[in-house]
Amino acid sequence: MACKVRENFIQSGYRVKVYTLTRFCRLYGFHAFPEDKKSWIGSLWGEKALFFIGAAGIAVRMIAPHVKDKFTDSPVLVMDEKGSYVIPLLSGHVGGAVELAKEIAEKINAQAVLTTATDVEQKFAVDVFAKSNGLVLTDRKKAKEISAVVLDGNKIGLYSVFPVEGKFPEELKLCETEEFLRNYPYGIRIAGRSGERREEETILDLPPKNLVLGIGCRKGISEEEIQSAVNEAKKILGFTEKEVIEIDSIDLKKEEEGLLSYAAKWKLPFYTFSAEELGKVKCVSSHSEFVRKVTGVDNVCERAAILAAGEDGRLLMPKQCMNRVTIAVAEKKVRIRI
């Protein structure tokens, strides 16, 4: 059964490692369980999805010391040895365990056992909606209250400055203006950056995670200097790191410790482009002959931000010089689907 599950996950594009008792490893090409299984689980926690085949109680005991918060916990699933039932135990919506359960159950002809209320009642789940659209869930309490409102049979409003595609469930109503949200017990607002919105008691903001930071810097820059420059950009545009999807620079900076440390701190991917690639950006706000001599292009940060945002993207903040750091901010196009 483990072989069958592994092959189906691999076919879906997942990277899979299977661990079992030592006596089965050579026969099936699996990995042996470490002696201290609970510590081993801890080393994977929050980074990997865990799929147990066997008794649910064993899985629960193994993960128990590490369970903290559904927003940081690993998605955990368990399946019986015959492959009849697949149960998402933990981080079902935010971590994606529910979708994984449905996916693998369909492929191996098993039954996904779902116990989350919105799944059982087949109602709109705001956390699933946010995750699938790359939106930032800004308030957990409001998200819970929205689920309660929906499960009580009430309707909620949705206002978005971005186009919304797909079929709306009965409990979700699209509002043409932000003011119409106040006609419902709760509303969802998908708008611009955090600084452009005012918080309201019955409105949950779901800003898109679509901002690109283009960064140039002097050699030997520190993480603190990068953070300081980003903080200034945050003041100018009114965003948070949670709304940033990636950091980009020139390939000369791919080993720059300060940039790598900042990216790791915020768990952001860090990508680089060659000077040739950056040079294909046709129009930038300013040019530096010194930077061109050093890097091969006259403006690293702005070109990197524009290139990373894609053809449908938009430059929000042109190059800003902040001590030994230059920074520009662009946004990727947002597509909202129900």
C-alpha positions in Angstrom: 0.0 0.0 0.0 2.9 2.4 0.8 4.3 1.7 -2.7 0.9 2.5 -4.3 0.5 5.8 -2.3 4.1 6.8 -3.1 3.7 6.3 -6.8 0.5 8.3 -6.9 2.0 11.2 -5.0 5.0 11.2 -7.3 2.8 11.2 -10.4 1.1 14.3 -9.0 4.5 16.1 -8.7 5.2 15.6 -5.0 8.6 14.6 -3.6 8.1 11.6 -1.4 10.2 9.7 1.2 8.8 6.5 2.8 10.0 5.4 6.2 9.3 1.9 7.7 10.8 -0.8 9.8 14.3 -1.8 8.9 13.4 -5.3 7.7 11.2 -3.9 4.9 13.6 -1.2 3.7 15.8 -3.2 1.3 12.8 -5.1 -0.2 11.0 -1.9 -1.2 13.7 0.8 -1.3 12.3 2.6 1.7 14.1 4.5 4.5 14.4 3.1 8.0 12.8 4.8 11.0 15.2 6.7 13.2 15.4 5.3 16.8 14.0 8.5 18.3 10.8 8.8 16.2 9.3 11.7 18.1 12.4 13.9 17.7 12.6 12.9 14.0 9.0 14.0 13.6 9.9 17.3 15.3 12.7 17.9 12.7 10.1 17.7 9.9 7.4 19.6 11.7 6.1 22.7 10.0 8.1 21.9 6.8 6.7 18.6 5.5 3.4 16.9 5.1 3.2 13.7 7.1 1.2 10.7 5.8 0.8 7.7 8.2 -0.4 4.3 7.2 -1.7 2.4 10.2 -3.6 3.2 13.4 -4.7 6.8 13.9 -3.8 6.5 17.6 -0.2 5.8 16.8 0.0 8.8 14.5 -1.6 11.0 17.2 0.9 9.9 19.9 3.8 10.5 17.6 2.8 14.1 16.6 1.3 15.1 20.0 4.5 16.8 21.4 4.8 19.1 18.3 1.2 20.3 17.8 0.9 24.0 18.3 -1.1 26.0 15.8 -3.0 25.1 12.6 -1.2 28.0 10.8 2.2 26.5 11.5 1.6 22.8 12.0 2.4 20.2 9.3 -0.6 18.7 7.5 -1.0 15.2 8.9 -3.0 12.4 7.3 -3.6 8.8 8.3 -4.8 5.8 6.2 -5.6 2.3 7.3 -3.4 -0.6 6.0 -6.0 -1.7 3.4 -6.2 1.7 1.9 -10.0 2.0 2.5 -10.0 5.3 4.4 -7.9 8.5 4.3 -8.3 10.9 7.2 -6.9 14.4 7.4 -6.0 14.7 11.1 -4.3 18.1 11.3 -4.0 21.4 9.4 -6.8 20.3 7.0 -7.6 23.6 5.4 -4.6 25.9 6.0 -2.0 23.1 5.5 -3.9 21.4 2.7 -4.5 18.0 4.4 -8.1 17.9 3.3 -7.2 18.4 -0.4 -4.4 15.9 -0.1 -6.8 13.4 1.4 -9.3 14.0 -1.4 -6.6 13.7 -4.1 -5.0 10.4 -2.9 -8.4 8.9 -2.0 -9.6 9.4 -5.6 -6.5 7.9 -7.1 -6.4 4.7 -5.0 -10.2 4.3 -4.8 -10.4 5.1 -1.1 -12.9 7.2 1.0 -11.7 10.5 2.3 -13.1 10.9 5.8 -13.8 14.6 6.4 -14.9 15.9 9.8 -14.5 19.7 9.4 -17.9 21.4 9.6 -17.7 23.4 6.4 -16.6 20.3 4.5 -19.4 18.1 6.0 -22.0 20.8 5.3 -20.4 21.7 1.9 -20.2 25.3 2.8 -17.8 28.1 1.9 -14.6 27.9 3.9 -12.8 31.2 4.1 -9.4 29.7 5.0 -9.5 27.4 2.0 -10.5 30.3 -0.2 -7.6 32.4 1.1 -5.0 29.7 0.7 -6.1 28.7 -2.8 -6.0 32.3 -4.0 -2.7 33.3 -2.3 -4.4 35.7 0.0 -3.2 36.7 3.5 -5.6 35.6 6.3 -5.2 38.7 8.5 -7.4 37.8 11.4 -8.0 34.2 12.6 -10.8 35.2 15.0 -12.8 36.8 12.2 -12.2 33.8 10.0 -13.8 31.5 12.7 -16.7 33.9 13.1 -17.3 33.9 9.3 -17.4 30.1 9.4 -19.9 30.2 12.3 -22.1 32.7 10.4 -22.1 30.5 7.3 -22.9 27.3 9.2 -25.8 29.1 10.9 -27.3 29.6 7.4 -26.5 33.2 6.9 -25.0 34.9 3.9 -21.8 36.9 3.8 -20.6 39.6 1.4 -17.5 39.6 -0.8 -15.9 42.8 -2.2 -12.9 42.6 -4.4 -11.0 45.2 -6.3 -9.7 42.4 -8.5 -11.8 40.4 -11.0 -13.5 37.3 -9.4 -14.1 34.2 -11.5 -16.1 31.1 -10.8 -19.5 30.0 -9.5 -20.5 31.6 -6.2 -22.0 29.3 -3.5 -25.4 30.4 -2.2 -23.9 31.7 1.1 -21.5 34.1 -0.6 -22.7 37.3 -2.3 -20.6 39.6 -4.5 -20.8 43.2 -3.6 -20.3 45.9 -6.3 -19.0 48.4 -3.8 -17.3 48.2 -0.4 -20.3 49.8 1.3 -22.6 46.9 0.4 -20.5 44.7 2.7 -22.2 46.3 5.7 -25.5 44.9 4.6 -24.3 41.5 5.8 -23.5 40.1 9.2 -19.9 39.6 8.0 -18.0 40.7 4.9 -14.7 39.8 3.1 -12.7 42.5 1.5 -10.0 41.8 -1.0 -8.3 45.1 -1.6 -4.8 46.7 -1.8 -2.1 46.9 0.7 -2.7 47.0 4.5 -2.0 50.7 4.9 -4.8 51.5 2.4 -7.5 49.9 4.5 -9.2 50.7 7.8 -10.0 47.9 10.1 -13.7 47.2 10.7 -15.3 44.8 13.2 -17.3 42.8 10.8 -15.0 42.8 7.8 -12.2 40.4 7.2 -9.4 41.7 5.0 -7.7 39.2 2.7 -4.9 41.2 1.0 -3.1 39.3 -1.9 0.4 37.9 -1.3 1.7 39.3 -4.6 4.4 41.9 -3.9 7.8 41.5 -5.3 10.9 43.2 -3.7 13.6 44.0 -6.1 16.8 44.7 -4.1 20.3 45.9 -5.0 23.0 46.3 -2.4 26.7 46.8 -1.7 28.9 43.8 -1.1 28.9 42.6 2.5 25.5 44.1 3.3 24.0 43.0 6.6 20.5 41.6 7.2 19.8 44.6 9.5 20.5 47.0 6.6 18.2 45.1 4.3 15.5 45.0 6.9 15.8 48.8 7.5 15.4 49.5 3.8 12.4 47.2 3.5 10.9 49.0 6.6 11.2 52.3 4.7 9.5 50.8 1.7 6.7 49.5 4.0 6.1 53.0 5.3 5.9 54.4 1.8 3.5 51.8 0.4 1.8 50.5 3.5 2.4 46.8 3.3 3.7 44.0 5.5 6.1 41.1 4.8 3.1 38.7 4.7 2.1 40.4 1.5 5.5 39.8 -0.1 5.7 36.7 -2.4 9.4 36.9 -3.3 12.7 38.8 -3.3 14.7 39.3 -6.5 18.1 40.6 -7.4 21.0 40.1 -9.9 22.9 36.8 -9.9 26.0 38.5 -8.6 24.2 38.7 -5.3 23.0 35.1 -5.1 25.5 34.3 -2.3 25.0 37.7 -0.5 24.7 36.7 3.2 22.5 39.7 4.2 20.0 39.0 1.5 19.9 35.3 2.2 19.5 35.9 5.9 16.6 38.3 5.4 14.9 35.9 3.0 15.3 33.0 5.4 14.0 35.1 8.3 10.7 35.8 6.5 10.6 32.4 4.7 10.6 34.1 1.3 12.1 32.7 -1.9 15.1 34.6 -3.2 15.6 34.6 -7.0 18.2 36.2 -9.2 18.5 37.2 -12.8 21.5 37.6 -15.1 22.6 41.0 -16.3 21.4 40.0 -19.7 18.0 39.1 -18.5 17.7 42.4 -16.5 18.8 44.4 -19.5 15.7 43.3 -21.4 13.5 45.5 -19.2 13.0 48.5 -21.5 12.2 51.4 -19.2 13.4 52.2 -15.7 13.1 55.4 -13.7 16.8 56.1 -13.2 20.3 54.9 -14.4 23.6 54.6 -12.6 26.8 54.4 -14.6 28.7 53.1 -11.5 26.2 50.2 -11.1 26.4 49.4 -14.8 30.2 49.1 -14.6 30.0 46.8 -11.5 27.0 44.6 -12.5 26.5 45.1 -16.2 23.1 46.9 -15.8 22.3 50.4 -14.8 19.5 49.7 -12.3 19.3 46.3 -10.5 16.4 46.6 -8.1 13.8 48.1 -10.4 14.6 45.9 -13.3 14.5 42.8 -11.0 11.1 43.8 -9.6 9.6 44.5 -13.0 10.9 41.3 -14.5 9.8 39.1 -11.6 6.3 40.7 -11.6 5.8 39.5 -15.2 4.2 41.0 -18.2 0.9 41.6 -16.4 2.6 43.0 -13.3 2.9 46.6 -12.3 5.6 48.7 -10.7 4.4 50.3 -7.4 7.5 52.0 -6.2 10.5 52.8 -8.4 14.1 52.6 -7.2 14.7 54.1 -3.8 18.2 54.6 -2.5 18.5 53.8 1.2 22.1 54.0 2.4 23.8 50.9 1.0 20.6 49.4 -0.3 18.4 50.1 -3.4 14.9 48.8 -3.4 11.9 48.8 -5.8 8.5 47.1 -5.3 6.2 45.7 -8.0 3.0 43.6 -7.8 2.0 40.5 -9.7 -1.4 40.3 -11.3 -4.0 38.9 -9.0 -6.7 36.5 -10.2 -9.4 35.5 -7.7 -11.3 32.2 -8.2 -14.1 30.8 -6.2 
